[in-house]
Amino acid sequence: MKVAVLDINGQKTGREIDILDSVFAIEPNDHAIYLDVKQHLANKRQGTHKAKERAEIKGSTRKIKKQKGTGTARAGSIKSPIFRGGGRVFGPRVRDYSQKLNKKVKRLARRSALSQKMAADHLFVIEDFSFDTPKTKDFIKVLEAFKATDKKSTFVLNAENKNVYLSARNLERSNVVSHSELNTYAVMNSNVLYIAESQIESLQEILGK
């Protein structure tokens, strides 16, 4: 498949690049996308939540009232969950939420996500660009050229392009990553995806296996 290469002004450069159908034009596997996104979000959870249960509460162990004759239910501990300040029943414990997923499924998910964006005409190949100094104003001009200021956008650029990354860091809707950092969640969470010409080959090497 041939795709036109755009410049940072959003105009066609007159050049086209060949991309692999096996990466950007497959039949999307929705379940693989679901599994990969689910794993990504699960792995981001800290799992440090904790509530004290009955055995962990500090307090007296004496019986708080006599067993019979009070006219109310019997009670043996101030640390009981039915009392204020008592332990919590089945409270959250520290746990690891991370999940495992086969590498082949993850590659299929990324290929499926990229293919969805390409089919929807939300994926564009752009020429490589860089900034002399980090300036958010310059990056906003690029977004304006692509009419993407009000959209969630992800730019896949060279990992050494630090000034562009710093320029986009303050923008909530924009994300700049390298080809090795691009994951299924980042693709699906973006309205538009811009991939630098130099990163296409690297992506195809990783996902075309």
N, C-alpha and C positions, 0 to 999 in steps of 0.2 A: 504494500500500500504506500502511496506517495502522499505526503502532507506538506502544505506550504509553510515556509519559515517566515515568521513575522519579526519586525524590528520592535524596539521599545516604544515606538510611536503608534504601534498597533497596525502598521501598514505592511503589506506583503513585500518581501525583499526581492521577489522574482525567482527565488531558489526553492527547490523542493528537496525533501529528505525521504529516504526509504525507511519505513518502519515495519517490523515483523507483525504479520497477522496473528501469529501464535501468542503475541503479548498484548496487542492493542485491538484485536478484532475477533476474539473468541466468543462463544456463547457463554454469557455470564452465569456463574454458579452462585446463586443467591445464598445457599446454605453455607458454602465455604466463606463467603463474605461475613455472614452472621457469626460464624464460629471465630473468625479472626478478630472481628471488632469486639466480640464478647470477651475474648482472651485479653486483648489490649486493655480494655477498661477494667477488667478484674485484676490484672497485674499492677495497675496504678493504685489500687486500694491499699492503704497502709495496714489496715487490720489491727490498729492499736487500741480499739475500743475495749473498755472493761468496766464492769459494774461489780461491786462487792456482793457476794452471796452471804447466806446466813452464817457460815462458818468463818467468814473473814471480818465480820463486824466486831468492833471492840465494845464490850459491855459486860455487865454483871451476869453471872450464870445462875443466880438464885431464882427460885420460883417466885414470881411476882405477886401471887395471891393464892389463897387456899384453893384446893381442888373443888370442893363442894360448898354449897350454901350461899354463893354470891348472886345467883340468879342469872348469871351470864356464862358464856362459854369458858371452859377451862383454858388456862394459859400457863405455860411453863417457862417462857423465855422472853426477855425484852427485845431480843434480836430477831424475833419472828417476823416474817414478811408482812403480816397483817398490821403491825404497829409502825407508826411513823419513826423513821430512823433505823428500821430493821433492814435485813438483807433483801436483795431482789431475787425473785424466783426465776430461774433459767435466764439470768442476765447475760449480756454479750461478753464473750471472752476474747482475749488476744488470739488471732488466728491468721493463717496465711491464705489469702484468696487467689494466689497465682494458679494458673492453669497451664497445661501442656497442650501443644498442638503440633502435629507433624509438619515438617518443613515443606513437604509437597503440597499440603493443604494450604499453608500460608502463601506459597507462591501462586497457587491457583486462585486464591482470594485476591491477591494483588493484581493478577492478570485480569480477573473478572471485573474488579473495580475500575481499572484503567480502560477496559473495553466498554464499560457502561458510560464513562465520561466521554470517550471518543464517539460512541454511537449517538450520544445526546448533543454532540458538538460543544462540549464544555471542556475540552482538552486542546491546548494549543502549543505548538512548538515555536519557541522564540530564539532569537540569536543571543549569544552570550553577551552580557554587559556587566559593567562594574562601576563603582563610584570612587572618585579620588579620596573623598572624605565621607564619613557617615553623616547623612543628612536625611531626616524623615521627609522634608519638603521635596527632595528629589525623588524619593520612592513614591510619594503621593502623586507626582506628575506622571509616573509610569502607570499607576493605577487609573488615573484619569484618562490616559491615552487608550487604555483597554476598557474603559467604562466599567470599572470594577471597584469603585470606591465604596459602594454600598453592598458589595457581595463578599462572601467568605472566599478568600483566594489563597492558593498555595503555590509557591514558586520553587521549582526544583533546580537549584543552581550548583555551581562548583563549590566544593567544600571550602576552598581557599578564599571565597568571595566574602570576606568578613564584613566589609563596609556596607554591603547591601543588607546583610543579616542585621547589623546594628541599626540600619536606617529603618527597618521594618519592625524592629522589636517592640516599639511603643504602640503599634497599630494592632488593635484587638482582633480585627477581622482578617489580617494578613499573616502568613506564615512562610518562612524561608527555610528550606531544608536541602540537604544533599541527597543524591540518589540512594545512598546507603541508609538514610534516615527515613525515607518515604515508606509509610506503612498504609495498610488498608483503611484504618480509621482516618488518617489525614486526608486520603483521597475522598472517602465518602463524606467527610465533614466539610468539604469545600464545595462551593458552588461552581468555581472554575479552577482549572489546574493549568499552570504554565510550566513547561519543561524546557530547559535550555538545550540547545542543539547538541552540546558536548555531552550531556547527560543521557541522551537517548541510547547511545551505544552501551553505556555502562548499565543502564536499566535492562536492556535486552540481554546482556551477558548474564545478569543475575536471574532474571525471570524466564529466560528462554531455555533453561536447562530442562 
